[in-house]
Amino acid sequence: MKAWTLAALGGAVVMTLGVLASAGLAQPQAAGGGGQALFSTKCATCHDMGLDRAPETAALRRLTAANILTALNGVMAPQAYGLSDADKQAIATFLTTPAAAAGGRGGGRGGAPAVQTVDTSCTSNPAITPGKSDWIGAGGVATGHRYQANPGIRPADVPKLKVKWAFSLVQGNSQPTVIGDWMWISGSGRIYALDPKTGCVRWRAEGIAARNTPAPVRSTVSPSGWMLVIGERSRVIKALDAASGRQLWASAVIEEHRSAGITGSPIIAGDKVFVPTTSGEESAGAAENYACCNFRGSLVALSLTDGKILWKTPVITEPLRPIRTNRAGVTLQGPAGAAIWSQPTVDLKRGLVYVATGDSYTEAPTKGADAIVAIEMATGHIRWSTQVTENDNYIVNCNRGRTTDNCPKPLGPDYDFGASPILFDIGGGKSVVLSGQKSGMTYGMDADTGRLLWSQRVGGGGALGGVEWGMSADGTRLYATNSDILRLQDDILRPLGQNVFAEQPSQEAKPGITALNPKTGRILWHVDAPKDPCRPLTSSRVPRGACINAQSAAPAVMPGVVFSGTSDGWFRAYDAGTGRIVWKFSTTAQTYATTNGVPAQPGGGVDGNGPTIAAGMVFVTSGFDGSATYGSTGTGMNVLLAFSVDGK
């Protein structure tokens, strides 16, 4: 998938730090020297050259020291194996002090201090009271539709949307979730509770390294009557009182693999919390002294009351076995992989949870990778599993003419799923599970059996291509956005004679949004991503000034209108019936005086997290740059923008 060069998704640096060099994976080794020397031996091999999806050194310097330490102790722990705490601190200090700008390689901000924010506290905090226009979790509803049935805004008013307030966030934040007069958003070691009408801060909790969307739920365990559940990068699930931020419980570590993490948001159904696991072993596996690979994506069910682990189901069911010995004398193993990058989807009628899985890390055959899997909520038993791409065997640094002896044979195209499934009722007691893949393909499967009903291409596809982050659906149509960002970058680099990402040439890049019939997969309309002007954005891949209009962020829909952003910073509203653009806003054309004290916060790319629609307002984050390392604001900060009619 995105490896851990972006995150999908858990801990700010999970999405940003990427692939470190592979020295020291087999045995702990004494590390010595200052931060620059350690970075040179441990990290520079990948980051100074920007190999695969590893962001260049300049991008790392836009992080805070805490971000870098979180990654070295979490997602990049295999690559940091053998480093002492002092060594890790030295690397973080080297990257985040002004001296790094003068003495290091790669350019960039040179480790300028992170932008300091000052919270504006709310004068009062009302009780949490649900309304008709709430947006729960990343998908808005448990079925994953990303649909707001009661938006509190009419389609005719959408062209009048203006920014009401803005809020600065350290890069790597989640999508906001809203109940009544409360909003919660996580990222970069903090969780904020905000007033969605004004952007003032109700409370802030520190020291929680996560960027998945917090899940709010009623609970008698919580003094306020409302609980907030979040998955930490450390593979621990925590429950907080939603009205105060006070911790209620913390689970045991749900996955012991040292490369594992949590990027997909938890989802709650009944008395259980369902949490997907993912992994950075796709990166670690490239080192020839690493016994690639043995991580297996799984769904974990926990008790909502106390966080006790009830069951854990790996989606790869074939036994682990030796494969071959590589030229370093290390025995490789498999099958492995099938990380679950996105939030699961709940089917209360059938008692199922659906997950979408990532690629395989080895050539050992498995049916669990690149699949949609239905798991029984009560038992963890796999009801059905439908694979759409066989032999999609992939680890990083196995493309663009580079190879290690750990590269799977054959090597797959990296077509895994990064988007949550959608459960869609088609009448007559039947439902279809809708999914979108990085191949540029969309699928409909029978919810009862997993039988493939239809497939339809909406984009060129490839690594970081196709349906990257998500889709949405109303009661009539499925809306799929298409990225193809590496192909778009290749189109810029190739004429300059620069190294490209060797995207598959069989399909041209086709960024845009497509509406489909969920029952048949028939395309109802398609709109290419417009090539509107954009402010030059920070990138470690392409020349500054390039406008790349990948449409990889998840969309959101309300009756009559679909909202979707592009990586060049544009945010648009489309007529749901025709695809006609009814409103657009450039998040990069201005700066913002944020409610938490940043006087000139810039915007950036709209990517990753999709919009949230709630209570007559639309919310979106700007500045995410992900594994494609395009769209950063250049400050290490994102901005959460809140739109209302006429900005009132």
URRA-V622918 format. One record per residue. N is the residue number from 0. RES is the residue in three letters. SS is DSSP state (h for helix, s for strand, l for the rest). OMEGA is omega as a letter, one per 20 degrees, with the letter a starting at -180 (NA if undefined). Layout:
[[N/RES/SS/OMEGA] [N/RES/SS/OMEGA]]
This chain:
[[0/MET/l/a] [1/LYS/l/a] [2/ALA/l/r] [3/TRP/l/r] [4/THR/l/r] [5/LEU/l/a] [6/ALA/l/b] [7/ALA/l/r] [8/LEU/l/q] [9/GLY/l/a] [10/GLY/l/a] [11/ALA/h/a] [12/VAL/h/r] [13/VAL/h/a] [14/MET/h/a] [15/THR/l/a] [16/LEU/l/r] [17/GLY/l/a] [18/VAL/l/r] [19/LEU/l/r] [20/ALA/l/a] [21/SER/l/a] [22/ALA/l/r] [23/GLY/l/a] [24/LEU/l/a] [25/ALA/l/a] [26/GLN/l/r] [27/PRO/l/r] [28/GLN/l/r] [29/ALA/l/r] [30/ALA/l/a] [31/GLY/l/a] [32/GLY/l/r] [33/GLY/l/a] [34/GLY/h/a] [35/GLN/h/r] [36/ALA/h/r] [37/LEU/h/r] [38/PHE/h/a] [39/SER/h/a] [40/THR/h/a] [41/LYS/h/a] [42/CYS/l/a] [43/ALA/h/a] [44/THR/h/r] [45/CYS/h/a] [46/HIS/h/r] [47/ASP/l/a] [48/MET/l/a] [49/GLY/l/a] [50/LEU/l/r] [51/ASP/l/a] [52/ARG/l/r] [53/ALA/l/r] [54/PRO/l/a] [55/GLU/l/a] [56/THR/h/r] [57/ALA/h/a] [58/ALA/h/r] [59/LEU/h/a] [60/ARG/l/r] [61/ARG/l/r] [62/LEU/l/r] [63/THR/l/r] [64/ALA/h/r] [65/ALA/h/r] [66/ASN/h/a] [67/ILE/h/r] [68/LEU/h/r] [69/THR/h/a] [70/ALA/h/a] [71/LEU/h/r] [72/ASN/h/a] [73/GLY/l/a] [74/VAL/l/a] [75/MET/l/a] [76/ALA/l/r] [77/PRO/l/r] [78/GLN/l/a] [79/ALA/l/a] [80/TYR/l/a] [81/GLY/l/r] [82/LEU/l/r] [83/SER/l/r] [84/ASP/h/r] [85/ALA/h/r] [86/ASP/h/a] [87/LYS/h/r] [88/GLN/h/r] [89/ALA/h/r] [90/ILE/h/r] [91/ALA/h/r] [92/THR/h/r] [93/PHE/h/a] [94/LEU/h/a] [95/THR/h/r] [96/THR/l/r] [97/PRO/l/r] [98/ALA/h/r] [99/ALA/h/a] [100/ALA/h/a] [101/ALA/h/a] [102/GLY/h/a] [103/GLY/l/r] [104/ARG/l/r] [105/GLY/l/r] [106/GLY/l/r] [107/GLY/l/a] [108/ARG/l/r] [109/GLY/l/r] [110/GLY/l/r] [111/ALA/l/a] [112/PRO/l/r] [113/ALA/l/r] [114/VAL/l/a] [115/GLN/l/r] [116/THR/l/r] [117/VAL/l/a] [118/ASP/l/r] [119/THR/l/a] [120/SER/s/r] [121/CYS/l/a] [122/THR/l/r] [123/SER/l/a] [124/ASN/l/a] [125/PRO/l/r] [126/ALA/l/r] [127/ILE/l/a] [128/THR/l/a] [129/PRO/l/r] [130/GLY/l/a] [131/LYS/l/a] [132/SER/l/r] [133/ASP/l/r] [134/TRP/s/a] [135/ILE/s/r] [136/GLY/l/a] [137/ALA/l/a] [138/GLY/l/r] [139/GLY/s/r] [140/VAL/l/a] [141/ALA/l/a] [142/THR/l/r] [143/GLY/l/a] [144/HIS/l/a] [145/ARG/l/a] [146/TYR/s/r] [147/GLN/s/a] [148/ALA/l/a] [149/ASN/l/a] [150/PRO/l/a] [151/GLY/l/r] [152/ILE/l/a] [153/ARG/l/r] [154/PRO/h/a] [155/ALA/h/a] [156/ASP/h/a] [157/VAL/h/r] [158/PRO/h/a] [159/LYS/h/a] [160/LEU/s/r] [161/LYS/s/r] [162/VAL/s/r] [163/LYS/s/r] [164/TRP/s/r] [165/ALA/s/a] [166/PHE/s/a] [167/SER/s/a] [168/LEU/s/r] [169/VAL/s/a] [170/GLN/l/r] [171/GLY/l/a] [172/ASN/s/a] [173/SER/l/r] [174/GLN/l/r] [175/PRO/l/r] [176/THR/s/a] [177/VAL/s/r] [178/ILE/s/r] [179/GLY/l/a] [180/ASP/l/a] [181/TRP/s/r] [182/MET/s/r] [183/TRP/s/r] [184/ILE/s/a] [185/SER/s/r] [186/GLY/s/r] [187/SER/l/r] [188/GLY/l/a] [189/ARG/s/r] [190/ILE/s/r] [191/TYR/s/r] [192/ALA/s/a] [193/LEU/s/r] [194/ASP/l/a] [195/PRO/l/a] [196/LYS/l/a] [197/THR/l/a] [198/GLY/l/r] [199/CYS/l/a] [200/VAL/s/r] [201/ARG/s/r] [202/TRP/s/r] [203/ARG/s/r] [204/ALA/s/a] [205/GLU/s/r] [206/GLY/l/r] [207/ILE/l/a] [208/ALA/l/a] [209/ALA/l/r] [210/ARG/l/r] [211/ASN/l/a] [212/THR/l/r] [213/PRO/l/a] [214/ALA/s/r] [215/PRO/s/a] [216/VAL/s/r] [217/ARG/s/r] [218/SER/l/r] [219/THR/l/r] [220/VAL/l/a] [221/SER/l/a] [222/PRO/l/a] [223/SER/l/a] [224/GLY/l/r] [225/TRP/s/r] [226/MET/s/r] [227/LEU/s/a] [228/VAL/s/a] [229/ILE/s/r] [230/GLY/s/a] [231/GLU/l/r] [232/ARG/l/a] [233/SER/l/a] [234/ARG/l/r] [235/VAL/l/r] [236/ILE/s/a] [237/LYS/s/r] [238/ALA/s/r] [239/LEU/s/r] [240/ASP/s/a] [241/ALA/l/a] [242/ALA/l/a] [243/SER/l/a] [244/GLY/l/a] [245/ARG/l/a] [246/GLN/s/r] [247/LEU/s/r] [248/TRP/s/r] [249/ALA/s/a] [250/SER/l/r] [251/ALA/l/r] [252/VAL/l/a] [253/ILE/l/r] [254/GLU/l/a] [255/GLU/l/a] [256/HIS/l/a] [257/ARG/l/r] [258/SER/l/a] [259/ALA/s/r] [260/GLY/s/r] [261/ILE/l/r] [262/THR/l/r] [263/GLY/l/a] [264/SER/l/r] [265/PRO/l/r] [266/ILE/s/a] [267/ILE/s/r] [268/ALA/s/a] [269/GLY/l/a] [270/ASP/l/a] [271/LYS/s/r] [272/VAL/s/a] [273/PHE/s/a] [274/VAL/s/r] [275/PRO/s/r] [276/THR/l/r] [277/THR/s/a] [278/SER/s/r] [279/GLY/l/a] [280/GLU/h/r] [281/GLU/h/r] [282/SER/h/a] [283/ALA/h/a] [284/GLY/l/a] [285/ALA/l/a] [286/ALA/l/a] [287/GLU/l/r] [288/ASN/l/r] [289/TYR/l/a] [290/ALA/l/a] [291/CYS/l/i] [292/CYS/l/a] [293/ASN/l/r] [294/PHE/l/r] [295/ARG/s/r] [296/GLY/l/a] [297/SER/s/r] [298/LEU/s/a] [299/VAL/s/r] [300/ALA/s/r] [301/LEU/s/r] [302/SER/s/r] [303/LEU/l/a] [304/THR/l/a] [305/ASP/l/r] [306/GLY/l/r] [307/LYS/l/r] [308/ILE/s/a] [309/LEU/s/r] [310/TRP/s/r] [311/LYS/s/a] [312/THR/s/r] [313/PRO/s/a] [314/VAL/l/r] [315/ILE/l/a] [316/THR/l/r] [317/GLU/l/a] [318/PRO/l/r] [319/LEU/l/a] [320/ARG/s/r] [321/PRO/s/r] [322/ILE/s/a] [323/ARG/s/r] [324/THR/s/a] [325/ASN/l/a] [326/ARG/l/r] [327/ALA/l/a] [328/GLY/l/a] [329/VAL/l/r] [330/THR/s/r] [331/LEU/s/a] [332/GLN/s/r] [333/GLY/s/j] [334/PRO/l/a] [335/ALA/l/r] [336/GLY/s/a] [337/ALA/l/r] [338/ALA/l/r] [339/ILE/l/a] [340/TRP/l/a] [341/SER/l/r] [342/GLN/l/r] [343/PRO/l/r] [344/THR/s/a] [345/VAL/s/r] [346/ASP/s/a] [347/LEU/l/a] [348/LYS/l/a] [349/ARG/l/a] [350/GLY/l/a] [351/LEU/s/r] [352/VAL/s/a] [353/TYR/s/r] [354/VAL/s/r] [355/ALA/s/a] [356/THR/l/r] [357/GLY/l/a] [358/ASP/l/r] [359/SER/s/r] [360/TYR/l/a] [361/THR/l/r] [362/GLU/l/r] [363/ALA/l/a] [364/PRO/l/r] [365/THR/l/r] [366/LYS/l/a] [367/GLY/l/a] [368/ALA/l/a] [369/ASP/l/a] [370/ALA/s/r] [371/ILE/s/a] [372/VAL/s/r] [373/ALA/s/a] [374/ILE/s/a] [375/GLU/s/a] [376/MET/l/a] [377/ALA/l/a] [378/THR/l/a] [379/GLY/l/r] [380/HIS/l/r] [381/ILE/s/r] [382/ARG/s/r] [383/TRP/s/r] [384/SER/s/a] [385/THR/s/r] [386/GLN/s/a] [387/VAL/l/r] [388/THR/l/r] [389/GLU/l/r] [390/ASN/l/r] [391/ASP/l/a] [392/ASN/s/a] [393/TYR/l/r] [394/ILE/l/a] [395/VAL/l/a] [396/ASN/l/r] [397/CYS/l/r] [398/ASN/l/a] [399/ARG/l/r] [400/GLY/l/r] [401/ARG/l/r] [402/THR/l/r] [403/THR/l/a] [404/ASP/l/r] [405/ASN/l/a] [406/CYS/l/a] [407/PRO/l/r] [408/LYS/l/j] [409/PRO/l/r] [410/LEU/l/a] [411/GLY/l/a] [412/PRO/l/a] [413/ASP/l/a] [414/TYR/l/a] [415/ASP/l/r] [416/PHE/l/r] [417/GLY/l/a] [418/ALA/l/r] [419/SER/l/r] [420/PRO/l/r] [421/ILE/s/r] [422/LEU/s/a] [423/PHE/s/r] [424/ASP/s/a] [425/ILE/s/r] [426/GLY/s/r] [427/GLY/l/a] [428/GLY/l/a] [429/LYS/s/r] [430/SER/s/r] [431/VAL/s/r] [432/VAL/s/a] [433/LEU/s/a] [434/SER/s/r] [435/GLY/s/a] [436/GLN/l/r] [437/LYS/l/r] [438/SER/l/a] [439/GLY/l/a] [440/MET/s/r] [441/THR/s/a] [442/TYR/s/r] [443/GLY/s/a] [444/MET/s/r] [445/ASP/s/a] [446/ALA/l/a] [447/ASP/l/a] [448/THR/l/a] [449/GLY/l/a] [450/ARG/l/r] [451/LEU/s/a] [452/LEU/s/r] [453/TRP/s/r] [454/SER/s/a] [455/GLN/s/r] [456/ARG/s/r] [457/VAL/l/a] [458/GLY/l/a] [459/GLY/l/r] [460/GLY/l/a] [461/GLY/l/r] [462/ALA/l/a] [463/LEU/l/r] [464/GLY/l/r] [465/GLY/l/r] [466/VAL/l/a] [467/GLU/l/a] [468/TRP/l/r] [469/GLY/l/r] [470/MET/s/r] [471/SER/s/a] [472/ALA/s/r] [473/ASP/l/a] [474/GLY/l/a] [475/THR/l/a] [476/ARG/s/r] [477/LEU/s/a] [478/TYR/s/a] [479/ALA/s/r] [480/THR/s/a] [481/ASN/s/a] [482/SER/l/a] [483/ASP/l/a] [484/ILE/h/r] [485/LEU/h/r] [486/ARG/h/r] [487/LEU/h/r] [488/GLN/h/r] [489/ASP/h/a] [490/ASP/h/r] [491/ILE/h/a] [492/LEU/h/a] [493/ARG/h/r] [494/PRO/h/r] [495/LEU/h/a] [496/GLY/l/a] [497/GLN/l/a] [498/ASN/l/a] [499/VAL/l/a] [500/PHE/l/r] [501/ALA/l/r] [502/GLU/l/a] [503/GLN/l/a] [504/PRO/l/a] [505/SER/l/a] [506/GLN/l/r] [507/GLU/l/r] [508/ALA/l/a] [509/LYS/l/r] [510/PRO/l/a] [511/GLY/s/a] [512/ILE/s/a] [513/THR/s/r] [514/ALA/s/a] [515/LEU/s/r] [516/ASN/s/a] [517/PRO/l/a] [518/LYS/l/a] [519/THR/l/a] [520/GLY/l/a] [521/ARG/l/r] [522/ILE/s/a] [523/LEU/s/r] [524/TRP/s/r] [525/HIS/s/r] [526/VAL/s/r] [527/ASP/s/r] [528/ALA/l/a] [529/PRO/l/r] [530/LYS/l/r] [531/ASP/l/r] [532/PRO/l/r] [533/CYS/l/r] [534/ARG/l/r] [535/PRO/l/a] [536/LEU/l/r] [537/THR/s/r] [538/SER/s/r] [539/SER/l/a] [540/ARG/l/a] [541/VAL/l/a] [542/PRO/l/r] [543/ARG/l/a] [544/GLY/l/r] [545/ALA/l/r] [546/CYS/l/a] [547/ILE/l/a] [548/ASN/l/r] [549/ALA/l/a] [550/GLN/l/a] [551/SER/l/r] [552/ALA/l/r] [553/ALA/l/r] [554/PRO/l/r] [555/ALA/s/a] [556/VAL/s/r] [557/MET/s/a] [558/PRO/l/r] [559/GLY/l/a] [560/VAL/s/r] [561/VAL/s/r] [562/PHE/s/a] [563/SER/s/r] [564/GLY/s/r] [565/THR/l/a] [566/SER/l/r] [567/ASP/l/r] [568/GLY/l/r] [569/TRP/s/r] [570/PHE/s/a] [571/ARG/s/r] [572/ALA/s/a] [573/TYR/s/r] [574/ASP/s/a] [575/ALA/l/a] [576/GLY/l/a] [577/THR/l/a] [578/GLY/l/r] [579/ARG/l/r] [580/ILE/s/a] [581/VAL/s/r] [582/TRP/s/r] [583/LYS/s/a] [584/PHE/s/r] [585/SER/s/a] [586/THR/l/a] [587/THR/l/a] [588/ALA/l/a] [589/GLN/l/r] [590/THR/s/a] [591/TYR/s/r] [592/ALA/l/a] [593/THR/l/a] [594/THR/l/r] [595/ASN/l/r] [596/GLY/l/r] [597/VAL/l/a] [598/PRO/l/a] [599/ALA/l/a] [600/GLN/s/r] [601/PRO/s/r] [602/GLY/l/a] [603/GLY/l/a] [604/GLY/l/r] [605/VAL/l/a] [606/ASP/l/r] [607/GLY/l/a] [608/ASN/l/r] [609/GLY/l/r] [610/PRO/l/r] [611/THR/s/r] [612/ILE/s/a] [613/ALA/s/r] [614/ALA/l/r] [615/GLY/l/a] [616/MET/s/r] [617/VAL/s/a] [618/PHE/s/r] [619/VAL/s/r] [620/THR/s/a] [621/SER/s/r] [622/GLY/l/r] [623/PHE/l/r] [624/ASP/l/r] [625/GLY/l/a] [626/SER/l/r] [627/ALA/l/r] [628/THR/l/r] [629/TYR/s/r] [630/GLY/s/r] [631/SER/s/r] [632/THR/l/a] [633/GLY/l/a] [634/THR/l/a] [635/GLY/l/a] [636/MET/s/r] [637/ASN/s/r] [638/VAL/s/r] [639/LEU/s/a] [640/LEU/s/r] [641/ALA/s/a] [642/PHE/s/r] [643/SER/s/a] [644/VAL/s/a] [645/ASP/l/r] [646/GLY/l/a] [647/LYS/l/NA]]
